[in-house]
């Protein structure tokens, strides 16, 4: 289970990197520019995702509840930028 959740976390981080690119290139004629959203929203989300991924390495295999909660947090943090992308694209 731990290995599957690690793979899921790596996939979430990869999706977030792709989202960071698409949010960064949001047109500048909008009221909020892409680089501002990138700096204020996506960089902290990415840092939180990396922290949750690192917690997988220190969590024991037997603590399945904590591993599952970390995976849910990672999925939630991946879903947040999709709201921004849906608004602009």
C-alpha positions as CSV (number, residue, x, y, z in Angstrom):
1,X,0.0,0.0,0.0
2,X,2.8,2.4,0.9
3,X,4.4,1.9,-2.5
4,X,1.1,2.6,-4.3
5,X,0.6,5.8,-2.3
6,X,4.1,6.9,-3.1
7,X,3.5,6.5,-6.8
8,X,0.2,8.4,-6.4
9,X,2.0,11.2,-4.7
10,X,4.7,11.4,-7.4
11,X,1.9,11.6,-10.0
12,X,0.2,14.4,-8.0
13,X,3.4,16.4,-7.9
14,X,3.9,15.9,-11.6
15,X,0.4,17.1,-12.3
16,X,1.0,20.1,-10.1
17,X,4.2,21.0,-12.1
18,X,2.1,20.9,-15.3
19,X,-0.5,23.1,-13.7
20,X,2.1,25.5,-12.5
21,X,3.2,26.1,-16.1
22,X,-0.3,26.6,-17.4
23,X,-1.2,29.0,-14.6
24,X,2.0,30.9,-15.1
25,X,1.1,31.7,-18.7
26,X,-2.4,33.1,-17.9
27,X,-2.9,36.2,-20.1
28,X,-1.8,39.4,-18.5
29,X,-4.9,41.3,-19.6
30,X,-6.9,39.7,-16.8
31,X,-7.3,41.4,-13.4
32,X,-5.0,38.9,-11.8
33,X,-1.8,37.9,-13.6
34,X,-0.5,34.4,-13.9
35,X,2.8,35.0,-12.1
36,X,1.0,36.5,-9.1
37,X,-1.3,33.4,-8.9
38,X,1.8,31.2,-9.4
39,X,3.6,32.8,-6.5
40,X,0.8,33.2,-4.1
41,X,-1.1,30.0,-4.6
42,X,0.9,27.4,-6.4
43,X,4.3,27.7,-4.8
44,X,2.9,27.1,-1.3
45,X,0.8,24.2,-2.6
46,X,3.9,22.6,-4.2
47,X,5.9,23.0,-1.0
48,X,3.1,21.4,1.0
49,X,3.0,18.5,-1.5
50,X,6.7,18.0,-1.2
51,X,6.4,17.9,2.6
52,X,3.6,15.4,2.5
53,X,5.6,13.3,0.1
54,X,8.6,13.3,2.5
55,X,6.3,12.3,5.3
56,X,5.7,9.0,3.4
57,X,9.3,8.0,4.0
58,X,9.1,8.4,7.8
59,X,5.7,6.9,8.2
60,X,5.6,3.2,9.0
61,X,3.9,0.7,6.8
62,X,1.6,-0.3,9.6
63,X,0.2,3.2,10.0
64,X,-2.2,2.9,7.1
65,X,-4.5,5.6,8.3
66,X,-1.8,8.3,8.3
67,X,-0.6,7.1,4.9
68,X,-4.2,7.4,3.5
69,X,-4.7,10.9,5.0
70,X,-1.4,12.0,3.5
71,X,-2.6,10.7,0.1
72,X,-5.9,12.5,0.4
73,X,-4.1,15.8,1.3
74,X,-1.9,15.4,-1.7
75,X,-4.9,14.7,-4.0
76,X,-6.7,17.8,-2.5
77,X,-3.7,20.0,-3.1
78,X,-3.6,18.8,-6.7
79,X,-7.2,19.5,-7.3
80,X,-7.1,23.1,-6.0
81,X,-5.2,24.6,-9.0
82,X,-7.8,23.0,-11.4
83,X,-10.3,25.5,-10.2
84,X,-8.1,28.3,-11.3
85,X,-7.4,26.6,-14.6
86,X,-11.1,26.1,-15.3
87,X,-11.8,29.8,-14.7
88,X,-9.2,31.0,-17.3
89,X,-9.2,28.3,-19.9
